[in-house]
């Protein structure tokens, strides 16, 4: 995705087409809904949610899950900031909200995906209504990502890259924890 964005390949043409045509669904009501959805995932709220979530995991003595969660959130935050500052893609123009900084990848998409995927992996075997749980956790980053494209603060490729970054990072950390746990269990035998 990064290479396609840097080389202005097909995805950037799709980005521009969506940027131009999404205005057909604009309405003052939908504008307010998208602003509300998008604002529900800013850095301070993610930090607050992460602290509360970590305290909960600590309280439940789920120390390994807490470490997995903290490393996932912290690492994906560092990665998207690093990539943004390497790529330096300008944001699309938005007359709906004011925002600064670079566009690629979307931090909102990265962090919402990281948060949702971590939550799923930690609690997938503990919840009663698995399909509802899964639906909510998939819907959350997709709604956040759509709101960012709708508000013209990101291109489609920005949010796709953010979702991908969150999924890949959390998967990598999860595999490391699984291998580490397996290694510890084999050492005990």
N, C-alpha and C positions, 0 to 999 in steps of 0.2 A: 504494500500500500504506500509506504514511504517513497519508494522509488517511482511509483506511478505519479504521485503528487509532485515530486521534484522534477520529473521529466514531462509534466503536463500531458499525461497520457489520457486514455478514455475516461477514467474516473473524474478528471477535472472538468471534462465537458459535461458529464452527468451532473457534477456539482453545480455548475453554472445553470444548467437547464432547470434543476430543482429550485435553485435560488430564485430564478426568474418566475417560475410557475407556481410556487407554493403560495404566492400572494393571492392567487385565485380563491383560496379558502380563508383568507384573512377576514376576521370580523372583530368588532370591539370586544365581544364576549369571549371569543376564542383567544384573542390577544391577552386578556386578563388571566384566563385559565392557564395559558402557557407561561406567562410571567410567574404566576404562583407556583406552578410545577417546577420551573427552572430554579426559582429562588429557594426551593426546599432542599437544595443539594449544594449549598455553597460550602466553602472550606471550613468555616466556623461550625456549621451544623454537622458536617462530617466528623470534625474533631470531637464535638460534643457527643454525638452518637457513638463514636469509637471509644471514648472514655467510659461512657455508661455501659457499653457492651463488654468492655474489658473488665470493668468492676464486677459485672454480673458473672462473667466466666471465672474470675478469681474467687468470688464468693461461692460459686458452685464447685470449686476446686478442679476446674477444667484448665489446668495450667498449660498443657500442651496446646489445646485449642486457643487459649488466650495468646500464646506466643505466635502461633500460626496466624491469627487474626492481626496482631500488631505488626508483624513483619510484612504481611500482605498489604495492609493499608499504607504503612510507611514507605515500603518499597515501590508500590505503584505510584504514590505521590511524587517520590523522587524521580522515577522514570519519566512520567509525563512532563514534568517541569524540565528535565534534562533534554528530552526530545524536542519539546517546544522551542527551547533556546538554541538547539542545533539547526532545526529546520527553518525556523523564523518565518512561517507562513502568515501573511497578513490576514486578518479577519475580514469576512464580508461586511459590507456596510449595513448597519441596522438603524432604522429610525424608531424601533420599538423600545429598545433599552440601550443604555450606554455601557460599554465594556472596553477594557484595554487588554493589552497583551497579545500573544500570538495565538493562532488558531489550531494548529495541528500538533498533537492529537487533542481531542476534547478532554479536559480534566474532569468535567462533569460526567461524561460517559465513562471514563476510566474509573473514577472513584465509585460511582453508583454500581457499576458492574463488579468491581472488587468487593464492595460491601455486600451486594446480593449473593455473589458466588461463594464468598466466605461463609455467610450465614447459612446458605444451603448445605455446604459441605460439613459444617459443624453440627447442624441440627437435622439433617435428612433422615436419620434413623430414630429420631426422638419425637417427631411430630405425629399427630394423629391424622390430620387431613393433608396427606402428602401432595395431592393434586392441587389443592387450593394454595398450599404453601409454595409449591413450585410455580404456579401461575402468578402469584403475587411477586415473587422474586425475579421472574423473567420480565414481568410488566414494568417493574420499577425502573430499571436502567433503560428500557425501550422508551418509556414515556419521557424520562429526563432527556434522552438523546433526541427524540422527536421535537421536544420543546426548544432545544438549542438550534436545530435546523429551522424550525418555524420562526423563531425570533431573529433569524439572520445573524446569529453570532458565531455560527459554525457552518461549514459545508458538510454534506453527507459523508464524505471521506474522512473528515475529522472525527465524527462520532463512530464510524465503523472502526477506525484505527483505535479509538479510545476503548471501545468495547473489546476489540481484539487484544489490546494491551492488558486490560484487566483480566480477561480470561486466561491468557498465556501466563502472566505473572503468577496469578493465584494457582494455576495448575502446576507450575514449576515448584512453587513453595510447598504445595500439598504433596507432590511426589518426593521432595526432599524429606519432609516430615514422615512420610510412609516408610521410606528407605531407612531413615534414622531409627524409627520405632522398630522396624524389622531387625536391624542390626543390634539394637539393645536387647531385644527378645532372644536373638540367637546367642548373644554373649552370656545371657543368664542360664542357658541350657547346658 
